[in-house]
Amino acid sequence: MIDLDGWTLAGDPSDAHVAWLESGQVRRDVLWPPGFRAVFDPTMRIFDRTGRQIVEAGAGIAGGCSVGDFLYLVQPMSFE
C-alpha cells in the first residue's frame, strides 16, 4: 500500500490507458480490478463491477498498491 495524497484521477477515452493519476506534471497509469469501467459523459466516472460509481475525474486518491509499472487503484478519497 502506498500513500497517494496529492494525486488526482484524470482520463481521456482516446488514450490507450483511458485513466491515470496525476500529481503536477507526473503521470502514473492505473490498472483496474476486473469489471471496472470508465464512462465519459463528458466527465470521466469510474464504476465498479456492481455498477456503483466509485470515483470521477479530478477526485483525490487515498492509496494504492504498486503492480509493476502500473498502479492498482484501491481507495479513492470518496470511497465508503
mmCIF file of the N, C-alpha and C atoms, coordinates in Angstrom:
data_MODEL
# 
_entry.id   MODEL 
# 
loop_
_atom_site.group_PDB 
_atom_site.id 
_atom_site.type_symbol 
_atom_site.label_atom_id 
_atom_site.label_alt_id 
_atom_site.label_comp_id 
_atom_site.label_asym_id 
_atom_site.label_entity_id 
_atom_site.label_seq_id 
_atom_site.pdbx_PDB_ins_code 
_atom_site.Cartn_x 
_atom_site.Cartn_y 
_atom_site.Cartn_z 
_atom_site.occupancy 
_atom_site.B_iso_or_equiv 
_atom_site.pdbx_formal_charge 
_atom_site.auth_seq_id 
_atom_site.auth_comp_id 
_atom_site.auth_asym_id 
_atom_site.auth_atom_id 
_atom_site.pdbx_PDB_model_num 
ATOM 1   N N  . MET A 1 1  ? 0.854   -1.179 0.000   1.00 0.00 ? 1  MET A N  1 
ATOM 2   C CA . MET A 1 1  ? 0.000   0.000  0.000   1.00 0.00 ? 1  MET A CA 1 
ATOM 3   C C  . MET A 1 1  ? 0.895   1.235  0.000   1.00 0.00 ? 1  MET A C  1 
ATOM 4   N N  . ILE A 1 2  ? 0.579   2.185  -0.880  1.00 0.00 ? 2  ILE A N  1 
ATOM 5   C CA . ILE A 1 2  ? 1.341   3.426  -0.922  1.00 0.00 ? 2  ILE A CA 1 
ATOM 6   C C  . ILE A 1 2  ? 0.408   4.614  -0.765  1.00 0.00 ? 2  ILE A C  1 
ATOM 7   N N  . ASP A 1 3  ? 0.915   5.668  -0.158  1.00 0.00 ? 3  ASP A N  1 
ATOM 8   C CA . ASP A 1 3  ? 0.158   6.893  0.057   1.00 0.00 ? 3  ASP A CA 1 
ATOM 9   C C  . ASP A 1 3  ? 0.102   7.682  -1.250  1.00 0.00 ? 3  ASP A C  1 
ATOM 10  N N  . LEU A 1 4  ? -1.090  8.085  -1.654  1.00 0.00 ? 4  LEU A N  1 
ATOM 11  C CA . LEU A 1 4  ? -1.262  8.852  -2.888  1.00 0.00 ? 4  LEU A CA 1 
ATOM 12  C C  . LEU A 1 4  ? -1.878  10.220 -2.617  1.00 0.00 ? 4  LEU A C  1 
ATOM 13  N N  . ASP A 1 5  ? -1.661  10.736 -1.427  1.00 0.00 ? 5  ASP A N  1 
ATOM 14  C CA . ASP A 1 5  ? -2.159  12.063 -1.091  1.00 0.00 ? 5  ASP A CA 1 
ATOM 15  C C  . ASP A 1 5  ? -1.571  13.070 -2.076  1.00 0.00 ? 5  ASP A C  1 
ATOM 16  N N  . GLY A 1 6  ? -2.413  13.896 -2.646  1.00 0.00 ? 6  GLY A N  1 
ATOM 17  C CA . GLY A 1 6  ? -1.972  14.892 -3.620  1.00 0.00 ? 6  GLY A CA 1 
ATOM 18  C C  . GLY A 1 6  ? -2.120  14.441 -5.068  1.00 0.00 ? 6  GLY A C  1 
ATOM 19  N N  . TRP A 1 7  ? -2.451  13.174 -5.291  1.00 0.00 ? 7  TRP A N  1 
ATOM 20  C CA . TRP A 1 7  ? -2.689  12.665 -6.635  1.00 0.00 ? 7  TRP A CA 1 
ATOM 21  C C  . TRP A 1 7  ? -4.171  12.767 -6.959  1.00 0.00 ? 7  TRP A C  1 
ATOM 22  N N  . THR A 1 8  ? -4.493  13.032 -8.221  1.00 0.00 ? 8  THR A N  1 
ATOM 23  C CA . THR A 1 8  ? -5.889  13.083 -8.654  1.00 0.00 ? 8  THR A CA 1 
ATOM 24  C C  . THR A 1 8  ? -6.080  12.200 -9.881  1.00 0.00 ? 8  THR A C  1 
ATOM 25  N N  . LEU A 1 9  ? -7.321  11.815 -10.105 1.00 0.00 ? 9  LEU A N  1 
ATOM 26  C CA . LEU A 1 9  ? -7.671  10.963 -11.231 1.00 0.00 ? 9  LEU A CA 1 
ATOM 27  C C  . LEU A 1 9  ? -7.933  11.810 -12.473 1.00 0.00 ? 9  LEU A C  1 
ATOM 28  N N  . ALA A 1 10 ? -7.379  11.368 -13.597 1.00 0.00 ? 10 ALA A N  1 
ATOM 29  C CA . ALA A 1 10 ? -7.593  12.036 -14.886 1.00 0.00 ? 10 ALA A CA 1 
ATOM 30  C C  . ALA A 1 10 ? -7.818  10.959 -15.941 1.00 0.00 ? 10 ALA A C  1 
ATOM 31  N N  . GLY A 1 11 ? -8.350  11.352 -17.089 1.00 0.00 ? 11 GLY A N  1 
ATOM 32  C CA . GLY A 1 11 ? -8.558  10.366 -18.141 1.00 0.00 ? 11 GLY A CA 1 
ATOM 33  C C  . GLY A 1 11 ? -8.958  10.976 -19.462 1.00 0.00 ? 11 GLY A C  1 
ATOM 34  N N  . ASP A 1 12 ? -8.876  10.143 -20.492 1.00 0.00 ? 12 ASP A N  1 
ATOM 35  C CA . ASP A 1 12 ? -9.230  10.552 -21.843 1.00 0.00 ? 12 ASP A CA 1 
ATOM 36  C C  . ASP A 1 12 ? -9.602  9.273  -22.598 1.00 0.00 ? 12 ASP A C  1 
ATOM 37  N N  . PRO A 1 13 ? -10.801 9.204  -23.190 1.00 0.00 ? 13 PRO A N  1 
ATOM 38  C CA . PRO A 1 13 ? -11.208 7.974  -23.864 1.00 0.00 ? 13 PRO A CA 1 
ATOM 39  C C  . PRO A 1 13 ? -10.334 7.623  -25.071 1.00 0.00 ? 13 PRO A C  1 
ATOM 40  N N  . SER A 1 14 ? -9.593  8.581  -25.607 1.00 0.00 ? 14 SER A N  1 
ATOM 41  C CA . SER A 1 14 ? -8.729  8.301  -26.758 1.00 0.00 ? 14 SER A CA 1 
ATOM 42  C C  . SER A 1 14 ? -7.319  7.868  -26.342 1.00 0.00 ? 14 SER A C  1 
ATOM 43  N N  . ASP A 1 15 ? -7.020  7.869  -25.036 1.00 0.00 ? 15 ASP A N  1 
ATOM 44  C CA . ASP A 1 15 ? -5.714  7.433  -24.533 1.00 0.00 ? 15 ASP A CA 1 
ATOM 45  C C  . ASP A 1 15 ? -5.714  5.912  -24.384 1.00 0.00 ? 15 ASP A C  1 
ATOM 46  N N  . ALA A 1 16 ? -4.613  5.265  -24.664 1.00 0.00 ? 16 ALA A N  1 
ATOM 47  C CA . ALA A 1 16 ? -4.526  3.804  -24.571 1.00 0.00 ? 16 ALA A CA 1 
ATOM 48  C C  . ALA A 1 16 ? -4.820  3.277  -23.163 1.00 0.00 ? 16 ALA A C  1 
ATOM 49  N N  . HIS A 1 17 ? -4.516  4.064  -22.133 1.00 0.00 ? 17 HIS A N  1 
ATOM 50  C CA . HIS A 1 17 ? -4.746  3.626  -20.751 1.00 0.00 ? 17 HIS A CA 1 
ATOM 51  C C  . HIS A 1 17 ? -6.052  4.157  -20.167 1.00 0.00 ? 17 HIS A C  1 
ATOM 52  N N  . VAL A 1 18 ? -6.758  5.007  -20.858 1.00 0.00 ? 18 VAL A N  1 
ATOM 53  C CA . VAL A 1 18 ? -8.067  5.581  -20.517 1.00 0.00 ? 18 VAL A CA 1 
ATOM 54  C C  . VAL A 1 18 ? -8.013  6.448  -19.257 1.00 0.00 ? 18 VAL A C  1 
ATOM 55  N N  . ALA A 1 19 ? -7.527  5.919  -18.144 1.00 0.00 ? 19 ALA A N  1 
ATOM 56  C CA . ALA A 1 19 ? -7.492  6.671  -16.880 1.00 0.00 ? 19 ALA A CA 1 
ATOM 57  C C  . ALA A 1 19 ? -6.115  6.556  -16.247 1.00 0.00 ? 19 ALA A C  1 
ATOM 58  N N  . TRP A 1 20 ? -5.716  7.593  -15.517 1.00 0.00 ? 20 TRP A N  1 
ATOM 59  C CA . TRP A 1 20 ? -4.417  7.610  -14.848 1.00 0.00 ? 20 TRP A CA 1 
ATOM 60  C C  . TRP A 1 20 ? -4.480  8.561  -13.673 1.00 0.00 ? 20 TRP A C  1 
ATOM 61  N N  . LEU A 1 21 ? -3.421  8.570  -12.886 1.00 0.00 ? 21 LEU A N  1 
ATOM 62  C CA . LEU A 1 21 ? -3.294  9.500  -11.768 1.00 0.00 ? 21 LEU A CA 1 
ATOM 63  C C  . LEU A 1 21 ? -2.295  10.580 -12.145 1.00 0.00 ? 21 LEU A C  1 
ATOM 64  N N  . GLU A 1 22 ? -2.532  11.798 -11.644 1.00 0.00 ? 22 GLU A N  1 
ATOM 65  C CA . GLU A 1 22 ? -1.630  12.918 -11.898 1.00 0.00 ? 22 GLU A CA 1 
ATOM 66  C C  . GLU A 1 22 ? -1.268  13.606 -10.597 1.00 0.00 ? 22 GLU A C  1 
ATOM 67  N N  . SER A 1 23 ? -0.019  14.035 -10.522 1.00 0.00 ? 23 SER A N  1 
ATOM 68  C CA . SER A 1 23 ? 0.460   14.886 -9.435  1.00 0.00 ? 23 SER A CA 1 
ATOM 69  C C  . SER A 1 23 ? 1.409   15.880 -10.083 1.00 0.00 ? 23 SER A C  1 
ATOM 70  N N  . GLY A 1 24 ? 0.933   17.103 -10.282 1.00 0.00 ? 24 GLY A N  1 
ATOM 71  C CA . GLY A 1 24 ? 1.708   18.078 -11.045 1.00 0.00 ? 24 GLY A CA 1 
ATOM 72  C C  . GLY A 1 24 ? 1.858   17.589 -12.469 1.00 0.00 ? 24 GLY A C  1 
ATOM 73  N N  . GLN A 1 25 ? 3.102   17.490 -12.948 1.00 0.00 ? 25 GLN A N  1 
ATOM 74  C CA . GLN A 1 25 ? 3.371   17.012 -14.315 1.00 0.00 ? 25 GLN A CA 1 
ATOM 75  C C  . GLN A 1 25 ? 3.631   15.510 -14.367 1.00 0.00 ? 25 GLN A C  1 
ATOM 76  N N  . VAL A 1 26 ? 3.567   14.837 -13.226 1.00 0.00 ? 26 VAL A N  1 
ATOM 77  C CA . VAL A 1 26 ? 3.861   13.403 -13.171 1.00 0.00 ? 26 VAL A CA 1 
ATOM 78  C C  . VAL A 1 26 ? 2.577   12.604 -13.384 1.00 0.00 ? 26 VAL A C  1 
ATOM 79  N N  . ARG A 1 27 ? 2.666   11.603 -14.245 1.00 0.00 ? 27 ARG A N  1 
ATOM 80  C CA . ARG A 1 27 ? 1.525   10.742 -14.555 1.00 0.00 ? 27 ARG A CA 1 
ATOM 81  C C  . ARG A 1 27 ? 1.847   9.327  -14.102 1.00 0.00 ? 27 ARG A C  1 
ATOM 82  N N  . ARG A 1 28 ? 0.863   8.647  -13.539 1.00 0.00 ? 28 ARG A N  1 
ATOM 83  C CA . ARG A 1 28 ? 1.009   7.243  -13.140 1.00 0.00 ? 28 ARG A CA 1 
ATOM 84  C C  . ARG A 1 28 ? -0.198  6.484  -13.678 1.00 0.00 ? 28 ARG A C  1 
ATOM 85  N N  . ASP A 1 29 ? 0.040   5.512  -14.561 1.00 0.00 ? 29 ASP A N  1 
ATOM 86  C CA . ASP A 1 29 ? -1.055  4.739  -15.134 1.00 0.00 ? 29 ASP A CA 1 
ATOM 87  C C  . ASP A 1 29 ? -1.685  3.845  -14.075 1.00 0.00 ? 29 ASP A C  1 
ATOM 88  N N  . VAL A 1 30 ? -2.936  3.475  -14.314 1.00 0.00 ? 30 VAL A N  1 
ATOM 89  C CA . VAL A 1 30 ? -3.731  2.736  -13.341 1.00 0.00 ? 30 VAL A CA 1 
ATOM 90  C C  . VAL A 1 30 ? -4.164  1.399  -13.939 1.00 0.00 ? 30 VAL A C  1 
ATOM 91  N N  . LEU A 1 31 ? -4.102  0.363  -13.136 1.00 0.00 ? 31 LEU A N  1 
ATOM 92  C CA . LEU A 1 31 ? -4.628  -0.944 -13.501 1.00 0.00 ? 31 LEU A CA 1 
ATOM 93  C C  . LEU A 1 31 ? -5.856  -1.173 -12.637 1.00 0.00 ? 31 LEU A C  1 
ATOM 94  N N  . TRP A 1 32 ? -7.009  -1.385 -13.257 1.00 0.00 ? 32 TRP A N  1 
ATOM 95  C CA . TRP A 1 32 ? -8.269  -1.523 -12.522 1.00 0.00 ? 32 TRP A CA 1 
ATOM 96  C C  . TRP A 1 32 ? -8.593  -2.984 -12.237 1.00 0.00 ? 32 TRP A C  1 
ATOM 97  N N  . PRO A 1 33 ? -9.349  -3.250 -11.185 1.00 0.00 ? 33 PRO A N  1 
ATOM 98  C CA . PRO A 1 33 ? -9.825  -4.621 -10.939 1.00 0.00 ? 33 PRO A CA 1 
ATOM 99  C C  . PRO A 1 33 ? -10.762 -5.065 -12.064 1.00 0.00 ? 33 PRO A C  1 
ATOM 100 N N  . PRO A 1 34 ? -10.897 -6.362 -12.287 1.00 0.00 ? 34 PRO A N  1 
ATOM 101 C CA . PRO A 1 34 ? -11.812 -6.867 -13.324 1.00 0.00 ? 34 PRO A CA 1 
ATOM 102 C C  . PRO A 1 34 ? -13.236 -6.344 -13.115 1.00 0.00 ? 34 PRO A C  1 
ATOM 103 N N  . GLY A 1 35 ? -13.874 -5.952 -14.222 1.00 0.00 ? 35 GLY A N  1 
ATOM 104 C CA . GLY A 1 35 ? -15.255 -5.494 -14.168 1.00 0.00 ? 35 GLY A CA 1 
ATOM 105 C C  . GLY A 1 35 ? -15.425 -4.001 -13.966 1.00 0.00 ? 35 GLY A C  1 
ATOM 106 N N  . PHE A 1 36 ? -14.355 -3.260 -13.638 1.00 0.00 ? 36 PHE A N  1 
ATOM 107 C CA . PHE A 1 36 ? -14.454 -1.809 -13.506 1.00 0.00 ? 36 PHE A CA 1 
ATOM 108 C C  . PHE A 1 36 ? -14.505 -1.202 -14.892 1.00 0.00 ? 36 PHE A C  1 
ATOM 109 N N  . ARG A 1 37 ? -15.201 -0.050 -15.025 1.00 0.00 ? 37 ARG A N  1 
ATOM 110 C CA . ARG A 1 37 ? -15.298 0.599  -16.333 1.00 0.00 ? 37 ARG A CA 1 
ATOM 111 C C  . ARG A 1 37 ? -15.335 2.103  -16.162 1.00 0.00 ? 37 ARG A C  1 
ATOM 112 N N  . ALA A 1 38 ? -14.902 2.797  -17.205 1.00 0.00 ? 38 ALA A N  1 
ATOM 113 C CA . ALA A 1 38 ? -14.921 4.261  -17.238 1.00 0.00 ? 38 ALA A CA 1 
ATOM 114 C C  . ALA A 1 38 ? -16.008 4.707  -18.204 1.00 0.00 ? 38 ALA A C  1 
ATOM 115 N N  . VAL A 1 39 ? -16.747 5.737  -17.811 1.00 0.00 ? 39 VAL A N  1 
ATOM 116 C CA . VAL A 1 39 ? -17.785 6.337  -18.650 1.00 0.00 ? 39 VAL A CA 1 
ATOM 117 C C  . VAL A 1 39 ? -17.462 7.825  -18.765 1.00 0.00 ? 39 VAL A C  1 
ATOM 118 N N  . PHE A 1 40 ? -17.498 8.352  -19.977 1.00 0.00 ? 40 PHE A N  1 
ATOM 119 C CA . PHE A 1 40 ? -17.251 9.773  -20.229 1.00 0.00 ? 40 PHE A CA 1 
ATOM 120 C C  . PHE A 1 40 ? -18.554 10.397 -20.698 1.00 0.00 ? 40 PHE A C  1 
ATOM 121 N N  . ASP A 1 41 ? -19.093 11.352 -19.897 1.00 0.00 ? 41 ASP A N  1 
ATOM 122 C CA . ASP A 1 41 ? -20.382 11.952 -20.274 1.00 0.00 ? 41 ASP A CA 1 
ATOM 123 C C  . ASP A 1 41 ? -20.568 13.376 -19.744 1.00 0.00 ? 41 ASP A C  1 
ATOM 124 N N  . PRO A 1 42 ? -19.814 14.368 -19.970 1.00 0.00 ? 42 PRO A N  1 
ATOM 125 C CA . PRO A 1 42 ? -18.474 14.397 -20.542 1.00 0.00 ? 42 PRO A CA 1 
ATOM 126 C C  . PRO A 1 42 ? -17.383 14.116 -19.505 1.00 0.00 ? 42 PRO A C  1 
ATOM 127 N N  . THR A 1 43 ? -17.677 14.250 -18.204 1.00 0.00 ? 43 THR A N  1 
ATOM 128 C CA . THR A 1 43 ? -16.676 13.976 -17.179 1.00 0.00 ? 43 THR A CA 1 
ATOM 129 C C  . THR A 1 43 ? -16.495 12.465 -17.007 1.00 0.00 ? 43 THR A C  1 
ATOM 130 N N  . MET A 1 44 ? -15.245 12.032 -16.829 1.00 0.00 ? 44 MET A N  1 
ATOM 131 C CA . MET A 1 44 ? -14.988 10.614 -16.628 1.00 0.00 ? 44 MET A CA 1 
ATOM 132 C C  . MET A 1 44 ? -15.453 10.195 -15.231 1.00 0.00 ? 44 MET A C  1 
ATOM 133 N N  . ARG A 1 45 ? -16.211 9.107  -15.214 1.00 0.00 ? 45 ARG A N  1 
ATOM 134 C CA . ARG A 1 45 ? -16.632 8.488  -13.953 1.00 0.00 ? 45 ARG A CA 1 
ATOM 135 C C  . ARG A 1 45 ? -16.247 7.016  -14.005 1.00 0.00 ? 45 ARG A C  1 
ATOM 136 N N  . ILE A 1 46 ? -15.783 6.482  -12.883 1.00 0.00 ? 46 ILE A N  1 
ATOM 137 C CA . ILE A 1 46 ? -15.370 5.080  -12.799 1.00 0.00 ? 46 ILE A CA 1 
ATOM 138 C C  . ILE A 1 46 ? -16.407 4.320  -11.982 1.00 0.00 ? 46 ILE A C  1 
ATOM 139 N N  . PHE A 1 47 ? -16.834 3.171  -12.520 1.00 0.00 ? 47 PHE A N  1 
ATOM 140 C CA . PHE A 1 47 ? -17.824 2.319  -11.868 1.00 0.00 ? 47 PHE A CA 1 
ATOM 141 C C  . PHE A 1 47 ? -17.190 0.974  -11.523 1.00 0.00 ? 47 PHE A C  1 
ATOM 142 N N  . ASP A 1 48 ? -17.579 0.430  -10.374 1.00 0.00 ? 48 ASP A N  1 
ATOM 143 C CA . ASP A 1 48 ? -17.085 -0.895 -10.005 1.00 0.00 ? 48 ASP A CA 1 
ATOM 144 C C  . ASP A 1 48 ? -17.893 -1.965 -10.723 1.00 0.00 ? 48 ASP A C  1 
ATOM 145 N N  . ARG A 1 49 ? -17.590 -3.235 -10.464 1.00 0.00 ? 49 ARG A N  1 
ATOM 146 C CA . ARG A 1 49 ? -18.247 -4.337 -11.196 1.00 0.00 ? 49 ARG A CA 1 
ATOM 147 C C  . ARG A 1 49 ? -19.727 -4.472 -10.882 1.00 0.00 ? 49 ARG A C  1 
ATOM 148 N N  . THR A 1 50 ? -20.214 -3.825 -9.791  1.00 0.00 ? 50 THR A N  1 
ATOM 149 C CA . THR A 1 50 ? -21.643 -3.872 -9.475  1.00 0.00 ? 50 THR A CA 1 
ATOM 150 C C  . THR A 1 50 ? -22.402 -2.709 -10.102 1.00 0.00 ? 50 THR A C  1 
ATOM 151 N N  . GLY A 1 51 ? -21.667 -1.774 -10.765 1.00 0.00 ? 51 GLY A N  1 
ATOM 152 C CA . GLY A 1 51 ? -22.308 -0.615 -11.380 1.00 0.00 ? 51 GLY A CA 1 
ATOM 153 C C  . GLY A 1 51 ? -22.352 0.610  -10.492 1.00 0.00 ? 51 GLY A C  1 
ATOM 154 N N  . ARG A 1 52 ? -21.723 0.541  -9.317  1.00 0.00 ? 52 ARG A N  1 
ATOM 155 C CA . ARG A 1 52 ? -21.696 1.682  -8.401  1.00 0.00 ? 52 ARG A CA 1 
ATOM 156 C C  . ARG A 1 52 ? -20.558 2.619  -8.780  1.00 0.00 ? 52 ARG A C  1 
ATOM 157 N N  . GLN A 1 53 ? -20.859 3.925  -8.881  1.00 0.00 ? 53 GLN A N  1 
ATOM 158 C CA . GLN A 1 53 ? -19.807 4.898  -9.174  1.00 0.00 ? 53 GLN A CA 1 
ATOM 159 C C  . GLN A 1 53 ? -18.895 4.992  -7.957  1.00 0.00 ? 53 GLN A C  1 
ATOM 160 N N  . ILE A 1 54 ? -17.580 4.865  -8.194  1.00 0.00 ? 54 ILE A N  1 
ATOM 161 C CA . ILE A 1 54 ? -16.646 4.931  -7.073  1.00 0.00 ? 54 ILE A CA 1 
ATOM 162 C C  . ILE A 1 54 ? -15.789 6.185  -7.076  1.00 0.00 ? 54 ILE A C  1 
ATOM 163 N N  . VAL A 1 55 ? -15.592 6.796  -8.244  1.00 0.00 ? 55 VAL A N  1 
ATOM 164 C CA . VAL A 1 55 ? -14.735 7.979  -8.317  1.00 0.00 ? 55 VAL A CA 1 
ATOM 165 C C  . VAL A 1 55 ? -14.963 8.661  -9.668  1.00 0.00 ? 55 VAL A C  1 
ATOM 166 N N  . GLU A 1 56 ? -14.623 9.951  -9.736  1.00 0.00 ? 56 GLU A N  1 
ATOM 167 C CA . GLU A 1 56 ? -14.712 10.668 -11.006 1.00 0.00 ? 56 GLU A CA 1 
ATOM 168 C C  . GLU A 1 56 ? -13.463 11.498 -11.213 1.00 0.00 ? 56 GLU A C  1 
ATOM 169 N N  . ALA A 1 57 ? -13.267 11.963 -12.441 1.00 0.00 ? 57 ALA A N  1 
ATOM 170 C CA . ALA A 1 57 ? -12.089 12.753 -12.793 1.00 0.00 ? 57 ALA A CA 1 
ATOM 171 C C  . ALA A 1 57 ? -11.936 13.931 -11.835 1.00 0.00 ? 57 ALA A C  1 
ATOM 172 N N  . GLY A 1 58 ? -10.700 14.182 -11.435 1.00 0.00 ? 58 GLY A N  1 
ATOM 173 C CA . GLY A 1 58 ? -10.390 15.284 -10.538 1.00 0.00 ? 58 GLY A CA 1 
ATOM 174 C C  . GLY A 1 58 ? -10.446 14.916 -9.074  1.00 0.00 ? 58 GLY A C  1 
ATOM 175 N N  . ALA A 1 59 ? -10.966 13.725 -8.755  1.00 0.00 ? 59 ALA A N  1 
ATOM 176 C CA . ALA A 1 59 ? -11.072 13.305 -7.354  1.00 0.00 ? 59 ALA A CA 1 
ATOM 177 C C  . ALA A 1 59 ? -9.707  12.932 -6.805  1.00 0.00 ? 59 ALA A C  1 
ATOM 178 N N  . GLY A 1 60 ? -9.545  13.136 -5.507  1.00 0.00 ? 60 GLY A N  1 
ATOM 179 C CA . GLY A 1 60 ? -8.321  12.735 -4.830  1.00 0.00 ? 60 GLY A CA 1 
ATOM 180 C C  . GLY A 1 60 ? -8.299  11.233 -4.613  1.00 0.00 ? 60 GLY A C  1 
ATOM 181 N N  . ILE A 1 61 ? -7.099  10.700 -4.450  1.00 0.00 ? 61 ILE A N  1 
ATOM 182 C CA . ILE A 1 61 ? -6.905  9.275  -4.255  1.00 0.00 ? 61 ILE A CA 1 
ATOM 183 C C  . ILE A 1 61 ? -6.187  9.068  -2.926  1.00 0.00 ? 61 ILE A C  1 
ATOM 184 N N  . ALA A 1 62 ? -6.694  8.161  -2.106  1.00 0.00 ? 62 ALA A N  1 
ATOM 185 C CA . ALA A 1 62 ? -6.113  7.928  -0.779  1.00 0.00 ? 62 ALA A CA 1 
ATOM 186 C C  . ALA A 1 62 ? -4.914  6.995  -0.829  1.00 0.00 ? 62 ALA A C  1 
ATOM 187 N N  . GLY A 1 63 ? -5.007  5.891  -1.574  1.00 0.00 ? 63 GLY A N  1 
ATOM 188 C CA . GLY A 1 63 ? -3.905  4.941  -1.580  1.00 0.00 ? 63 GLY A CA 1 
ATOM 189 C C  . GLY A 1 63 ? -4.055  3.911  -2.666  1.00 0.00 ? 63 GLY A C  1 
ATOM 190 N N  . GLY A 1 64 ? -2.988  3.171  -2.906  1.00 0.00 ? 64 GLY A N  1 
ATOM 191 C CA . GLY A 1 64 ? -2.990  2.129  -3.911  1.00 0.00 ? 64 GLY A CA 1 
ATOM 192 C C  . GLY A 1 64 ? -1.849  1.168  -3.678  1.00 0.00 ? 64 GLY A C  1 
ATOM 193 N N  . CYS A 1 65 ? -1.813  0.136  -4.471  1.00 0.00 ? 65 CYS A N  1 
ATOM 194 C CA . CYS A 1 65 ? -0.748  -0.859 -4.399  1.00 0.00 ? 65 CYS A CA 1 
ATOM 195 C C  . CYS A 1 65 ? 0.018   -0.844 -5.708  1.00 0.00 ? 65 CYS A C  1 
ATOM 196 N N  . SER A 1 66 ? 1.324   -0.872 -5.630  1.00 0.00 ? 66 SER A N  1 
ATOM 197 C CA . SER A 1 66 ? 2.157   -0.873 -6.816  1.00 0.00 ? 66 SER A CA 1 
ATOM 198 C C  . SER A 1 66 ? 2.152   -2.258 -7.451  1.00 0.00 ? 66 SER A C  1 
ATOM 199 N N  . VAL A 1 67 ? 1.920   -2.297 -8.775  1.00 0.00 ? 67 VAL A N  1 
ATOM 200 C CA . VAL A 1 67 ? 1.924   -3.551 -9.530  1.00 0.00 ? 67 VAL A CA 1 
ATOM 201 C C  . VAL A 1 67 ? 2.782   -3.319 -10.765 1.00 0.00 ? 67 VAL A C  1 
ATOM 202 N N  . GLY A 1 68 ? 4.037   -3.663 -10.710 1.00 0.00 ? 68 GLY A N  1 
ATOM 203 C CA . GLY A 1 68 ? 4.936   -3.433 -11.840 1.00 0.00 ? 68 GLY A CA 1 
ATOM 204 C C  . GLY A 1 68 ? 5.013   -1.958 -12.173 1.00 0.00 ? 68 GLY A C  1 
ATOM 205 N N  . ASP A 1 69 ? 4.824   -1.636 -13.451 1.00 0.00 ? 69 ASP A N  1 
ATOM 206 C CA . ASP A 1 69 ? 4.887   -0.246 -13.896 1.00 0.00 ? 69 ASP A CA 1 
ATOM 207 C C  . ASP A 1 69 ? 3.557   0.475  -13.716 1.00 0.00 ? 69 ASP A C  1 
ATOM 208 N N  . PHE A 1 70 ? 2.529   -0.263 -13.295 1.00 0.00 ? 70 PHE A N  1 
ATOM 209 C CA . PHE A 1 70 ? 1.210   0.321  -13.120 1.00 0.00 ? 70 PHE A CA 1 
ATOM 210 C C  . PHE A 1 70 ? 0.895   0.476  -11.645 1.00 0.00 ? 70 PHE A C  1 
ATOM 211 N N  . LEU A 1 71 ? -0.169  1.174  -11.371 1.00 0.00 ? 71 LEU A N  1 
ATOM 212 C CA . LEU A 1 71 ? -0.642  1.338  -10.014 1.00 0.00 ? 71 LEU A CA 1 
ATOM 213 C C  . LEU A 1 71 ? -2.028  0.753  -9.937  1.00 0.00 ? 71 LEU A C  1 
ATOM 214 N N  . TYR A 1 72 ? -2.245  -0.144 -9.010  1.00 0.00 ? 72 TYR A N  1 
ATOM 215 C CA . TYR A 1 72 ? -3.561  -0.737 -8.834  1.00 0.00 ? 72 TYR A CA 1 
ATOM 216 C C  . TYR A 1 72 ? -4.333  0.139  -7.855  1.00 0.00 ? 72 TYR A C  1 
ATOM 217 N N  . LEU A 1 73 ? -5.335  0.833  -8.332  1.00 0.00 ? 73 LEU A N  1 
ATOM 218 C CA . LEU A 1 73 ? -6.081  1.776  -7.518  1.00 0.00 ? 73 LEU A CA 1 
ATOM 219 C C  . LEU A 1 73 ? -6.958  1.016  -6.527  1.00 0.00 ? 73 LEU A C  1 
ATOM 220 N N  . VAL A 1 74 ? -6.827  1.314  -5.240  1.00 0.00 ? 74 VAL A N  1 
ATOM 221 C CA . VAL A 1 74 ? -7.621  0.584  -4.266  1.00 0.00 ? 74 VAL A CA 1 
ATOM 222 C C  . VAL A 1 74 ? -8.536  1.456  -3.422  1.00 0.00 ? 74 VAL A C  1 
ATOM 223 N N  . GLN A 1 75 ? -8.232  2.729  -3.245  1.00 0.00 ? 75 GLN A N  1 
ATOM 224 C CA . GLN A 1 75 ? -9.096  3.514  -2.366  1.00 0.00 ? 75 GLN A CA 1 
ATOM 225 C C  . GLN A 1 75 ? -9.175  4.985  -2.763  1.00 0.00 ? 75 GLN A C  1 
ATOM 226 N N  . PRO A 1 76 ? -10.226 5.371  -3.502  1.00 0.00 ? 76 PRO A N  1 
ATOM 227 C CA . PRO A 1 76 ? -10.432 6.803  -3.764  1.00 0.00 ? 76 PRO A CA 1 
ATOM 228 C C  . PRO A 1 76 ? -10.785 7.512  -2.457  1.00 0.00 ? 76 PRO A C  1 
ATOM 229 N N  . MET A 1 77 ? -10.534 8.804  -2.392  1.00 0.00 ? 77 MET A N  1 
ATOM 230 C CA . MET A 1 77 ? -10.849 9.585  -1.193  1.00 0.00 ? 77 MET A CA 1 
ATOM 231 C C  . MET A 1 77 ? -12.316 9.475  -0.818  1.00 0.00 ? 77 MET A C  1 
ATOM 232 N N  . SER A 1 78 ? -13.202 9.337  -1.815  1.00 0.00 ? 78 SER A N  1 
ATOM 233 C CA . SER A 1 78 ? -14.632 9.316  -1.556  1.00 0.00 ? 78 SER A CA 1 
ATOM 234 C C  . SER A 1 78 ? -15.169 7.917  -1.270  1.00 0.00 ? 78 SER A C  1 
ATOM 235 N N  . PHE A 1 79 ? -14.280 6.918  -1.250  1.00 0.00 ? 79 PHE A N  1 
ATOM 236 C CA . PHE A 1 79 ? -14.710 5.525  -1.042  1.00 0.00 ? 79 PHE A CA 1 
ATOM 237 C C  . PHE A 1 79 ? -15.338 5.353  0.333   1.00 0.00 ? 79 PHE A C  1 
ATOM 238 N N  . GLU A 1 80 ? -16.443 4.645  0.397   1.00 0.00 ? 80 GLU A N  1 
ATOM 239 C CA . GLU A 1 80 ? -17.106 4.410  1.669   1.00 0.00 ? 80 GLU A CA 1 
ATOM 240 C C  . GLU A 1 80 ? -16.997 2.959  2.064   1.00 0.00 ? 80 GLU A C  1 
# 
